[in-house]
């Protein structure tokens, strides 16, 4: 599996349409989402799934109002029905072949099973077939590993190491018939990695049971950026301290230690008394850019400086996410990269 910073052919997005994802707040979401589309269109092509062709004009109009640097030539609309917008977890995950082209296709897509994060949020039949629908449209080959896994639960360095969490992948609501060792076998065989690293718990409010893309992300082959909490009274303090200690003890596929950069946590974001999973780790790496969640606070600038430092060749663009995170996710959760299909 290529690292996210490797060149992209395009990014898949799903236009928001399910009011139950943002109950009572949905009217704000298409406008907020259009900012993601507008920003991302400055860096690479977008394949935007829309529930039906009848919605195309309204979607185009909403995006046009957000396009300060118009790149609508990079936005392709596809009439593909879905249950929700979290394409990071429902979309295809691509692998590039290391061997010469003569050994088989240069690229295949993994279609993992999806069960709405452990049967949490109702119907998911349309989401579960998104990879097949996209494969029919674009002609790529699909492989079904046969177990439940979401894209936001794993992160790779593109050189043989995969980072994940115990709280999600070992949760009995995903694959209760598999042991930890058996899950590791799937990860190695399906992602082409040799080294699996386990963090512990996720952040408070994360309904995915602890996706790694809210915690720690590879930003280079040997470097991870991770969120930390300095306030011992904060509910995230213990889990994030534990994860930082684990990262410091981890080794890469070649036995080297990790380089670790830290991101702050934003001040706690609540809705109706419930804490939301606001995290700067939920950024998306595009061709020449990084889309970073922002929350209208002083920590935004600190996080932006950190990501600017670890991605010196890319422009960091803030995406105001106070509305988006009401749906319990942000920029990375809402996007899925299609890497350039070439052998490496």
N, C-alpha and C positions, 0 to 999 in steps of 0.2 A: 504494500500500500504506500503510494507516494505521500510524503509529508505535505501538509496543507500549503506551505510556502512554495512548493514546486509549481511550474506553470499550469494554468487552467485553460481548458478549452472553453468553459462556460461555468456559470453558477446556476443551480436550480433554486427557484423560490416558488412559494405557493401563496397566492393572493388571499388575505384573510376574508373569511366568509361565515364563520361559525360564531354567532353571538354568545353561545354558551361558554366559549373559551374566555371571553372578556365580559362576564355578566354585568349588565347595567352600564358598561363603559364602551361598548363596541363602536359607537358612532365616532370615537376619537381614533380608532385603530387604523383604518385605511389611510388616513392622512399621515399618521406616524410611520406606517409601513412604507408609504410612498417615498419617504426620506431614505430608507434603505435602498430601494430600487434606484432612486436618483443618484445617490452616492456611488453605489456599486457600478452603475452604468458608465461612470467615468473611468473605470479600470478594466472592465471585461464584459463580454457578452452575457446576457441573462436569458434564461429559459424560464418563463413565468407561467406557472400553471394557474388557470382560472376555471371556476366551476362550470362555465358554459360560454358559448360564443355570444350569447345575448348580453353578457356582462362586459364584453371587450371595450365598448365605447366608454362606459363609466370608469373602468380601470385606467384606460388611456388618459382620460380627462383628469383623474386624480393624480396620476403620475406627472402629467404635464405641468400641473400647478406647483409641483415640488422640484421640477428640473431647472435648477439655476444654470447648470451647464448642460444643455440639451444633448443627450446621446440616445434619443429614442431609436436610432438606427441599430442600437445594440440590444434592444429589448424585443424578444420574440414571445408572443402570447400563445399558449396552448390550451385548448379546451379539454381539460382532464379533471374530472370530479374527484374530490377528496373529502374526508371527514373533517380535516383540520389542516393547519399550516406548518406543522413542525417537520419540515422535510429533512432536517438533520437526522431525525430518528426513523423516518419512513422511506426515504429515498435510497437509491442505489449507492453502494460504496465501491469505488473502482480500484482495481489492481492493475499495475503495469508489469508486463513480462520482462524479466531480466535477461533471459536467453534470447538468441537471435530470432528474428521473425519467422524463420523456417520451422521453429519448434511449435508454433501454434499462434493464436491471435495475439496481437500486441497488447490487448486489454480485455479484461472481463469485468463484470459488475456483480457484486454480491447482493443477493436479495434475502436478507435475514428476516425471520419471522417477526411480526409486530403484534403485541397484545395490549396496546394502550397502557404501557408502563405498569403492567401487572393488573389488567382489567379495571383500571381506575375511572375511565372517562367515557364509558358508553361505547357506541358503535365505532368500529375501526376497519370494517371490511374494505372500504375504498382506499384507505391509507395503506393497507397491507399489500395492495397490488400496484402501488405507484411505480416500483422498479420495472415491472413487466409492461406497464403502459408506456413508460418512457423508452424501454427497449424496442417496443413495436414502432415507436415514432422515429427513433434514431438508429436502429439497427445494431445495437451492441449486444454482445453475448451475456447471458445471465446465468449465474450459478446460485442455487439455494442450499446453504449449509444445513438447514433443517432445525435450527434452534432459534430462540428468541434473543435478539440483541438490537440495541439502538445505537445509532451513529454517535450520539453525544456521550456515550458511556466509554468510549475508547479514544486514545490519541496516540499517534505514532511519530517517530523521528525520521522515518523513511530509510533507515539503515539497519533495522532489525529489532528495535525496541518498541514495546507497546506499554502504555500507561493506562490503568483503569482503577476501579474502586471495588472493595469488598462489599460495601453496602448495597451496590446495585447488582453487579454480576452474580453475587452469591445469594441474592435475595430469593426466597422460595417462590415468589410470585412470577419469576421468569422461567427458570429451568430446574425445577425441584428434583428431577431425576438425575441430574449431573452433579458430580463432585467437583471440588475446586480443581483437582488435577485434570479431570475430563474437560472442564471449561478451558483450561490452559491449552490442552491439546487442540481444541477447536480454534482458539486464537492463533496458535502457531501455524496450524495447517491452512487456515483460511486467509489470514492476513500476511502470510509470508514472513513472520517474525520469528526470532529465536529466543527473545528475552521478554518476559512479562513482569511488569512492576505493579505492585498493589498498594494503593492508598487505602485509607480507612473509610470514614464517614463523609458525607456531603454536607452542604450548608443548610441551615435552617430554612424551611419553606420550599425546598426543592421536592416537587412531587414525583420526580423520577427515581427517588431513593438514592440520589447521590451521584449524578453524572459528573464525570471528570472535567467536562468543559466549563463547569462553574468553579473549579478548584485549581487545576494546574494544567499547563499546556506546553508542549514542546515549541520552542521558537527557533531552534537550530538543532543540529544532530546531537550536540552535547549539552544543550541548555534548556532548562525548564523555567517558566515564569509561574509563580504560584501566589495565590492570595493569602494574606496574613491578617490577623486581628490583634491589635495591641491592647485592647481593653479586656482585662480578666473577667469583668462582669458581663461581657457580651456572650450570648448563647453560642456563638460560633468559635469562641476562643479555644476551648479544649480540643475540638476536632481539628482546627487549623494548625494548632501547635503540634498535634500528633502527626498530621500529614507532612509538615515541614521537617520534623525529625526523621520521618521515614524517607523523605527525599534525600536528606543529607547522608543517609546510610546506603542508598541505592547505588547500583553499578550499571553501566551501559553494556551493550552487547560485547564490547571489547574489553570489559573489566574496568574501564575508567569511571571516575566519579562524575556526578552531574555538576554542571555549573548552575547555580540557582539565583534567579532574580525574583524580587518580591513586588507584588502589587498590593496596595491598600484595599480594604473593604470600604465601600461607601457607607455612610450612616444608614442605619436600618430603615428600610422602606416598608410601610404597613398599609394594608387596605382592610377597613372594617375590623381593625384589631389583630389581623393576621399578618405575620411577617412574610414578605415576598423574597424570592431568591435573587436579589440584586447582587451582581458580581461583575467586576471588570474582566474576569477571566473569560467571559463569554464573548470575546472578540472574534472577528472573522478576517482571515488573511487572504487578500485578493492579489491579483497581478498588479504590483506597484503600489498597493495600498493596504491599510488595515482599518476595518470598521470597528469602532470601540463603543460599547454602551456608555452613556453618561447619565448622570442623575441630578444635575443641577446643584452640585455641591463642590466644596473646595478640593475634595479628593479627586475630582475629575482631572484637574491639572497634573496632579502627581502621577496618576495612572497614565495619562497621555505622555508625560515625559519618559516614563519607564518604557512604554511601547515604542516611542520614537527612538530610544536608545538601543533597544534590542532589534529593531527593524530599521536600520539607518538608510536603507535604499527605498523605503516605502513611506507614503504620506498617510498619517494617522488622521482619520475623520471621525469625529464624535457623532453618535446617533443617540439623541435623547430617548431614553428608554423607560421613563417613569410610567408611561401608559402601557408600553409593550409588556413590561414585566408583570403587569396585572394578570396576564395570561400565563404566568409562571415560566417565562423564558425570554430570551432577547436575541441579539443579532446572530450569534452562532447557531442557536437552536433553530432559527428560521432559514438557514441556508445550507446548501450542500454542494461541494465543488465537484466538477468533472475535470480531472487532470488531463493534460495533453497525452494522447494515447501513443506513446513512443517507448520502445525498449530503453532501459537505463544502463 
